[in-house]
Amino acid sequence: MKEFFNKIALVFQDRILRKRILFTLFALVLFRALASIPVPGVDHGRLAQFFSSNEFFGLLNLFSGGGLAQLSIVMLGVGPFITGSIIMQLSTMMSKKLKEMYQEEGEAGRRKFAQYGRILTIPLAMLQSFTFIKILQTQQVIPQISTLAFVTNILVITAGSVLLMWIGELISEYGIGNGVSLIIFAGIVAALPTEIGQLAFSFDASQIPVFLAALVIAAIVIVTVVVITEAERPIPITYAKQVRGNKIYGGTSTYLPLRINQAGVIPIIFALSILSFPQMILKFLQNISSHPALQSVSTTLLNFLANVWFYDIAYFFLVFVFTYFYTAVTFDPDQISTNLQKNGAFIPGVRPGKSTSEHISRILTRLTLVGALFLGFIAVLPLIMRNVTGITAVSIGGTALLIVVSVVIDLIKKIDAQISIREY
């Protein structure tokens, strides 16, 4: 405890670190101010009902930093930027040029790669804003407006998304921590007082055992998330000795860290997209009154998809599959093996080249199994808790908890690194 307070004192004594923290706080306050400016003519009662019954849009609201639930001018948040980054990552599988740019051209190539992601954010934001406005109009959350007002809203919402992307990158450069992650984190934390207030308002003394059990489960889940997020499997690496003149170089030993959760929360996003897209189409078809047969089929399929057991099992399975898929996209054992061989490094007891690649692949497959089971459990945990206890607080578990814990851990590491630099 004494060491903790000493670190806090060092944070405020370091002028550079203090400026970085204050800049980050100012940027997050600006974001929350923008998130409170709503689009005109919103029926907030229908809006709340719409989000409470749609898991996919609830997740999008999470990644927008809470702006989507308010239909603010930054309602898309950093969602288009995240989507653009994911598309660029997946494009490396189909384009050899993009893969070389990202993996082999160093810092300059990664900057150019990131710039393509920023450019892709603009059309994605326009497409998403158009889709959201149309869907919310069919749900009578937003009234019918003129074409000029419709186009103006799309441009304003797109500009808000680009502005948040810029604020996030400013935080990463001049503040502390990852700006995009902190914006999402701020949206989650900002929603906690409202949810706690709702729990307090609906409090029933007979539910005290349920609340206590939920708190115990929440504490266990938090500890598990921290352990899995930080867990890694070190693969020993040895550098061959090289004689240059009268000096011997190399001969040192290090390790290659493989994280258990390589994919982060991306598989959960993919899985929810796959599950929710058919539901969105069926809901649209259900409103076509001119085709009673189509309405009947759409209603039947919606009832089947809404079945709790089917949804939970399908959700878990898709998260499991996409964890393997995304890990295969972002982590290339062949590339790692080639880089080790180029630098005169090898894994003790394993031949360089193909044998090294196969050895890393075997270890990665076993680690990804643990990570996939973990992400699948985290994904369905809120659904299980909702069905068992009736409590829907975001802090119990799920994607929000995974993001919050990951951001806090990353922030603590960044602050510790800054303090270490100051000491040196």
ROZAPA-556999 format. One record per residue (C-alpha): residue in one letter; x, y, z. Coordinates in steps of 0.25 Angstrom, whole numbers. Each point is the difference from the previous one (the first is absolute). Layout:
+---------+-------+-------+-------+
! residuo !  east ! north !    up !
+---------+-------+-------+-------+
!       a !     X !     Y !     Z !
...
+---------+-------+-------+-------+
END
This chain:
+---------+-------+-------+-------+
! residuo !  east ! north !    up !
+---------+-------+-------+-------+
!       m !     0 !     0 !     0 !
!       k !    11 !     9 !     3 !
!       e !     7 !    -2 !   -13 !
!       f !   -14 !     3 !    -7 !
!       f !    -1 !    14 !     7 !
!       n !    15 !     2 !    -4 !
!       k !    -3 !    -2 !   -14 !
!       i !   -12 !     9 !     0 !
!       a !     9 !    11 !     6 !
!       l !    11 !    -3 !   -11 !
!       v !   -11 !     2 !   -11 !
!       f !    -4 !    14 !     5 !
!       q !    15 !     4 !     2 !
!       d !     4 !    -4 !   -14 !
!       r !    -4 !    13 !    -8 !
!       i !     0 !    -8 !   -14 !
!       l !    -9 !   -11 !     6 !
!       r !    -9 !     9 !     6 !
!       k !    -2 !     8 !   -13 !
!       r !    -3 !   -13 !    -7 !
!       i !   -10 !    -4 !    10 !
!       l !    -7 !    13 !     0 !
!       f !    -1 !     0 !   -15 !
!       t !    -6 !   -14 !     0 !
!       l !   -10 !     5 !    10 !
!       f !    -4 !    12 !    -8 !
!       a !    -1 !    -8 !   -13 !
!       l !   -10 !   -10 !     8 !
!       v !    -8 !    12 !     6 !
!       l !    -1 !     6 !   -14 !
!       f !    -5 !   -14 !    -6 !
!       r !   -10 !    -1 !    11 !
!       a !    -5 !    14 !    -3 !
!       l !    -2 !    -3 !   -15 !
!       a !    -7 !   -13 !     4 !
!       s !   -10 !     8 !     7 !
!       i !    -5 !     8 !   -12 !
!       p !   -11 !    -8 !    -7 !
!       v !    -5 !     0 !   -14 !
!       p !   -14 !     8 !     0 !
!       g !   -13 !    -7 !     1 !
!       v !     3 !   -13 !     7 !
!       d !   -10 !    -8 !     8 !
!       h !     8 !    -4 !    12 !
!       g !   -10 !   -10 !     5 !
!       r !     0 !    -8 !   -13 !
!       l !    15 !     2 !    -1 !
!       a !     2 !    -7 !    14 !
!       q !   -10 !   -11 !    -3 !
!       f !     7 !    -2 !   -14 !
!       f !    14 !    -2 !     7 !
!       s !    -5 !    -9 !    11 !
!       s !    -5 !   -10 !   -10 !
!       n !    12 !     0 !    -9 !
!       e !    13 !    -7 !     4 !
!       f !     7 !     4 !   -13 !
!       f !    -3 !    15 !     1 !
!       g !     3 !     0 !    15 !
!       l !    14 !    -5 !    -3 !
!       l !     1 !    11 !   -11 !
!       n !    -4 !    10 !    11 !
!       l !    11 !    -6 !     8 !
!       f !    11 !     3 !   -10 !
!       s !    -6 !    14 !    -3 !
!       g !     3 !     4 !    14 !
!       g !   -15 !     1 !     3 !
!       g !    -3 !    10 !   -10 !
!       l !    -9 !    -9 !    -8 !
!       a !   -10 !    -2 !    11 !
!       q !    -2 !    15 !     1 !
!       l !     0 !     2 !   -16 !
!       s !    11 !    11 !     2 !
!       i !     8 !     7 !   -11 !
!       v !    11 !   -10 !     3 !
!       m !   -10 !   -12 !     1 !
!       l !     9 !    -9 !    -9 !
!       g !    12 !     2 !    10 !
!       v !    13 !    -6 !    -4 !
!       g !    -8 !   -12 !    -6 !
!       p !     3 !     3 !   -15 !
!       f !    15 !     2 !     3 !
!       i !     0 !   -14 !     7 !
!       t !    -7 !    -6 !   -11 !
!       g !     9 !     6 !   -10 !
!       s !    12 !    -5 !     8 !
!       i !    -6 !   -14 !     0 !
!       i !    -2 !     0 !   -15 !
!       m !    14 !     5 !    -3 !
!       q !     5 !   -12 !     9 !
!       l !    -8 !   -10 !    -7 !
!       s !     4 !     6 !   -14 !
!       t !    14 !    -4 !     3 !
!       m !    -4 !   -15 !    -2 !
!       m !    -5 !     4 !   -14 !
!       s !    10 !    10 !    -4 !
!       k !    15 !    -3 !     0 !
!       k !     3 !    14 !    -2 !
!       l !    -7 !     5 !    12 !
!       k !     6 !   -12 !     8 !
!       e !    14 !     4 !    -4 !
!       m !    -3 !    15 !     4 !
!       y !    -5 !    -4 !    14 !
!       q !    10 !   -11 !     3 !
!       e !    13 !     3 !    -7 !
!       e !     1 !    15 !    -3 !
!       g !     2 !     4 !    14 !
!       e !    -6 !    13 !     7 !
!       a !    -2 !     7 !   -13 !
!       g !    -8 !   -11 !    -6 !
!       r !    -9 !    -1 !    13 !
!       r !    -2 !    15 !    -1 !
!       k !    -5 !    -1 !   -14 !
!       f !    -8 !   -12 !     3 !
!       a !    -7 !     7 !    12 !
!       q !    -3 !    12 !   -10 !
!       y !    -7 !    -9 !    -9 !
!       g !    -9 !    -4 !    12 !
!       r !    -3 !    14 !     3 !
!       i !    -4 !     3 !   -14 !
!       l !    -9 !   -12 !     0 !
!       t !    -7 !     5 !    13 !
!       i !    -7 !    11 !    -8 !
!       p !    -8 !    -8 !   -10 !
!       l !    -3 !   -10 !    11 !
!       a !    -5 !    11 !     9 !
!       m !    -9 !     5 !   -11 !
!       l !    -5 !   -14 !    -3 !
!       q !    -3 !    -3 !    15 !
!       s !    -6 !    14 !     3 !
!       f !   -10 !    -2 !   -12 !
!       t !    -3 !   -15 !     5 !
!       f !    -3 !     5 !    14 !
!       i !    -9 !    11 !    -3 !
!       k !    -8 !    -8 !   -10 !
!       i !    -1 !   -12 !    11 !
!       l !    -4 !    10 !    11 !
!       q !   -10 !     7 !   -10 !
!       t !    -7 !   -14 !    -2 !
!       q !    -1 !    -1 !    15 !
!       q !    -6 !    14 !     1 !
!       v !    12 !     4 !     9 !
!       i !     3 !    11 !   -10 !
!       p !   -11 !     7 !    -7 !
!       q !     0 !     1 !   -16 !
!       i !     8 !    12 !    -4 !
!       s !     3 !     7 !   -14 !
!       t !    11 !    -5 !    -9 !
!       l !     9 !    12 !     3 !
!       a !    -2 !    -2 !    15 !
!       f !     3 !   -15 !    -2 !
!       v !    13 !     3 !    -7 !
!       t !     4 !    11 !    10 !
!       n !    -2 !   -10 !    11 !
!       i !     9 !   -10 !    -7 !
!       l !    11 !    10 !    -2 !
!       v !    -1 !     5 !    14 !
!       i !     1 !   -14 !     6 !
!       t !    12 !    -4 !    -9 !
!       a !     7 !    13 !     4 !
!       g !    -2 !    -4 !    15 !
!       s !     6 !   -14 !    -3 !
!       v !    12 !     6 !    -7 !
!       l !     1 !    10 !    12 !
!       l !     0 !   -11 !    10 !
!       m !    11 !    -8 !    -8 !
!       w !     9 !    13 !     0 !
!       i !    -2 !     2 !    15 !
!       g !     3 !   -15 !     3 !
!       e !    13 !     2 !    -8 !
!       l !     4 !    13 !     7 !
!       i !    -2 !    -8 !    13 !
!       s !     9 !   -11 !    -5 !
!       e !    11 !    11 !    -4 !
!       y !    -1 !    11 !    11 !
!       g !    -8 !    -7 !    11 !
!       i !     3 !   -14 !     6 !
!       g !    -6 !   -13 !    -4 !
!       n !    -7 !    -5 !   -13 !
!       g !   -10 !    12 !    -4 !
!       v !   -10 !    -9 !    -6 !
!       s !    -1 !   -10 !    11 !
!       l !    -1 !    11 !    10 !
!       i !   -12 !     6 !    -7 !
!       i !    -7 !   -13 !     0 !
!       f !     4 !    -1 !    15 !
!       a !    -6 !    14 !     3 !
!       g !   -13 !    -4 !    -6 !
!       i !    -1 !   -13 !     8 !
!       v !     4 !     7 !    13 !
!       a !   -10 !    12 !    -3 !
!       a !   -11 !   -10 !    -1 !
!       l !     2 !    -6 !    14 !
!       p !    -6 !    10 !     8 !
!       t !   -13 !    -1 !    -8 !
!       e !     0 !   -15 !     2 !
!       i !     3 !     0 !    14 !
!       g !   -11 !    10 !     2 !
!       q !   -10 !    -9 !    -7 !
!       l !     4 !   -12 !     9 !
!       a !    -2 !     9 !    12 !
!       f !   -13 !     4 !    -4 !
!       s !    -5 !   -14 !    -3 !
!       f !     6 !    -6 !    13 !
!       d !    -7 !   -11 !     7 !
!       a !     4 !    -5 !    13 !
!       s !    -3 !   -14 !    -4 !
!       q !    10 !     1 !   -11 !
!       i !    12 !     2 !     9 !
!       p !     5 !   -14 !    -1 !
!       v !     0 !     2 !   -15 !
!       f !     7 !    13 !     0 !
!       l !    11 !    -6 !     9 !
!       a !     2 !   -12 !    -9 !
!       a !     1 !     9 !   -12 !
!       l !    10 !     8 !     7 !
!       v !     8 !   -12 !     4 !
!       i !    -1 !    -5 !   -15 !
!       a !     5 !    14 !    -5 !
!       a !    12 !     0 !     9 !
!       i !     4 !   -14 !    -5 !
!       v !    -2 !     4 !   -14 !
!       i !     8 !    13 !     2 !
!       v !    12 !    -9 !     6 !
!       t !    -2 !   -10 !   -12 !
!       v !     1 !    11 !   -10 !
!       v !    12 !     6 !     6 !
!       v !     7 !   -13 !     0 !
!       i !    -4 !    -4 !   -14 !
!       t !     3 !    14 !    -6 !
!       e !    14 !     0 !     6 !
!       a !     3 !   -15 !    -2 !
!       e !    11 !    -4 !   -10 !
!       r !     8 !   -12 !    -5 !
!       p !    14 !     3 !    -1 !
!       i !     8 !    -7 !   -11 !
!       p !    15 !     0 !     3 !
!       i !     8 !     6 !   -11 !
!       t !    16 !    -1 !    -1 !
!       y !     8 !     9 !    -9 !
!       a !    12 !    -7 !    -7 !
!       k !    14 !     5 !     3 !
!       q !     7 !     8 !   -11 !
!       v !    15 !     4 !     0 !
!       r !     3 !    13 !    -6 !
!       g !    15 !     4 !     1 !
!       n !     4 !    -3 !    14 !
!       k !   -14 !     1 !     6 !
!       i !   -11 !   -10 !     2 !
!       y !   -14 !     5 !    -2 !
!       g !   -13 !    -8 !     3 !
!       g !    -1 !   -12 !     9 !
!       t !   -11 !     7 !     8 !
!       s !   -13 !    -7 !     4 !
!       t !   -14 !     7 !     0 !
!       y !   -14 !    -5 !    -3 !
!       l !   -12 !     2 !    -9 !
!       p !   -13 !     3 !     8 !
!       l !   -13 !    -6 !    -6 !
!       r !   -12 !     6 !     7 !
!       i !   -12 !    -9 !     3 !
!       n !   -10 !    10 !    -4 !
!       q !     6 !     5 !   -14 !
!       a !   -13 !     4 !    -6 !
!       g !    -5 !    10 !    11 !
!       v !   -15 !     3 !    -2 !
!       i !     0 !    -1 !   -15 !
!       p !    -6 !   -14 !    -1 !
!       i !   -12 !     5 !     9 !
!       i !    -3 !    11 !   -10 !
!       f !     1 !    -9 !   -12 !
!       a !   -10 !   -10 !     7 !
!       l !   -10 !    10 !     4 !
!       s !     0 !     6 !   -14 !
!       i !    -2 !   -14 !    -6 !
!       l !   -12 !    -3 !    10 !
!       s !    -6 !    14 !    -1 !
!       f !     0 !     2 !   -15 !
!       p !   -11 !   -10 !    -3 !
!       q !    -8 !     5 !    11 !
!       m !     1 !    14 !    -6 !
!       i !    -5 !    -5 !   -13 !
!       l !   -11 !    -8 !     5 !
!       k !    -5 !    12 !     9 !
!       f !     0 !     8 !   -13 !
!       l !    -8 !   -11 !    -8 !
!       q !   -10 !    -1 !    12 !
!       n !    -4 !    14 !    -2 !
!       i !    -5 !    -3 !   -15 !
!       s !   -15 !     0 !     2 !
!       s !    -2 !    -3 !   -15 !
!       h !     5 !   -14 !     1 !
!       p !    -6 !    -8 !    12 !
!       a !     7 !   -13 !    -4 !
!       l !    13 !     7 !     1 !
!       q !    -4 !     6 !    13 !
!       s !    -3 !   -13 !     6 !
!       v !    13 !    -7 !    -4 !
!       s !     8 !    12 !     5 !
!       t !    -7 !    -1 !    13 !
!       t !     2 !   -15 !     1 !
!       l !    15 !     2 !    -3 !
!       l !     1 !    12 !    10 !
!       n !    -6 !    -9 !    11 !
!       f !    10 !   -11 !    -3 !
!       l !    12 !     9 !     0 !
!       a !    -5 !     7 !    13 !
!       n !     0 !   -14 !     8 !
!       v !     9 !     2 !    12 !
!       w !     7 !   -14 !    -2 !
!       f !     2 !     2 !   -15 !
!       y !     5 !    14 !     2 !
!       d !    10 !    -4 !    11 !
!       i !     6 !   -12 !    -7 !
!       a !     1 !     7 !   -14 !
!       y !     6 !    12 !     7 !
!       f !    11 !    -9 !     7 !
!       f !     3 !    -8 !   -12 !
!       l !     2 !    12 !    -9 !
!       v !     9 !     7 !    10 !
!       f !     8 !   -13 !     1 !
!       v !     2 !    -1 !   -15 !
!       f !     3 !    15 !    -2 !
!       t !    10 !    -1 !    10 !
!       y !     8 !   -10 !    -8 !
!       f !    -3 !     8 !   -13 !
!       y !     5 !    13 !     5 !
!       t !    12 !    -6 !     7 !
!       a !     4 !    -6 !   -13 !
!       v !    -2 !    13 !    -7 !
!       t !     9 !     8 !     9 !
!       f !    11 !    -9 !     4 !
!       d !     8 !    -7 !   -10 !
!       p !     9 !   -11 !     5 !
!       d !     7 !    -1 !   -14 !
!       q !     4 !    15 !     1 !
!       i !     5 !    -2 !    15 !
!       s !     9 !   -12 !    -5 !
!       t !     5 !     8 !   -11 !
!       n !     4 !    12 !     8 !
!       l !     7 !    -9 !    11 !
!       q !     8 !    -6 !   -11 !
!       k !     4 !    13 !    -6 !
!       n !     5 !     5 !    13 !
!       g !     8 !   -12 !     4 !
!       a !   -10 !    -5 !    10 !
!       f !    -6 !   -14 !     3 !
!       i !    -8 !    -7 !    10 !
!       p !     8 !   -10 !     7 !
!       g !    -2 !   -15 !    -4 !
!       v !    -8 !     5 !   -13 !
!       r !     5 !     1 !   -14 !
!       p !    -1 !    14 !    -6 !
!       g !   -10 !     2 !   -12 !
!       k !   -12 !    -9 !    -1 !
!       s !     2 !    -8 !    13 !
!       t !     1 !    13 !     8 !
!       s !   -13 !     5 !    -7 !
!       e !    -7 !   -13 !     3 !
!       h !     5 !     0 !    14 !
!       i !    -6 !    14 !     2 !
!       s !   -13 !    -4 !    -7 !
!       r !    -2 !   -11 !    10 !
!       i !     2 !     8 !    12 !
!       l !    -9 !    11 !    -5 !
!       t !   -11 !   -10 !    -3 !
!       r !     0 !    -5 !    14 !
!       l !     0 !    15 !     6 !
!       t !   -11 !     4 !   -10 !
!       l !    -9 !   -11 !     5 !
!       v !     1 !     6 !    14 !
!       g !    -2 !    14 !    -5 !
!       a !   -12 !    -4 !    -8 !
!       l !    -7 !    -7 !    11 !
!       f !     3 !    12 !     9 !
!       l !    -6 !    10 !   -10 !
!       g !   -12 !    -9 !    -2 !
!       f !    -3 !     0 !    15 !
!       i !     2 !    15 !     1 !
!       a !    -9 !     2 !   -12 !
!       v !   -12 !    -8 !     5 !
!       l !     2 !     3 !    15 !
!       p !    -9 !    13 !     0 !
!       l !   -11 !    -9 !    -7 !
!       i !     2 !   -11 !    11 !
!       m !    -1 !    11 !    11 !
!       r !   -12 !     7 !    -6 !
!       n !    -7 !   -13 !    -1 !
!       v !     4 !    -5 !    14 !
!       t !    -1 !    13 !     8 !
!       g !    -7 !    10 !    -8 !
!       i !    11 !    10 !     2 !
!       t !     5 !     6 !   -13 !
!       a !    11 !     9 !     5 !
!       v !    11 !     2 !    -9 !
!       s !    11 !    -2 !    11 !
!       i !    -4 !   -14 !     3 !
!       g !     8 !    -6 !   -12 !
!       g !     1 !    -1 !   -15 !
!       t !     6 !     9 !   -10 !
!       a !    -1 !    13 !     8 !
!       l !     8 !    -7 !    12 !
!       l !    11 !    -5 !   -10 !
!       i !     2 !    14 !    -6 !
!       v !     0 !     7 !    14 !
!       v !    10 !   -10 !     6 !
!       s !     9 !     0 !   -13 !
!       v !     0 !    15 !     0 !
!       v !     3 !     2 !    15 !
!       i !    12 !   -10 !    -1 !
!       d !     5 !     7 !   -12 !
!       l !    -1 !    14 !     6 !
!       i !     7 !    -5 !    13 !
!       k !    11 !    -6 !    -9 !
!       k !     2 !    13 !    -7 !
!       i !     0 !     8 !    13 !
!       d !    11 !    -9 !     6 !
!       a !     8 !     1 !   -13 !
!       q !     0 !    15 !     1 !
!       i !     4 !     0 !    15 !
!       s !    11 !   -10 !    -3 !
!       i !     5 !    10 !   -11 !
!       r !     0 !    11 !    10 !
!       e !     8 !    -8 !    10 !
!       y !    11 !    -3 !   -10 !
+---------+-------+-------+-------+
END
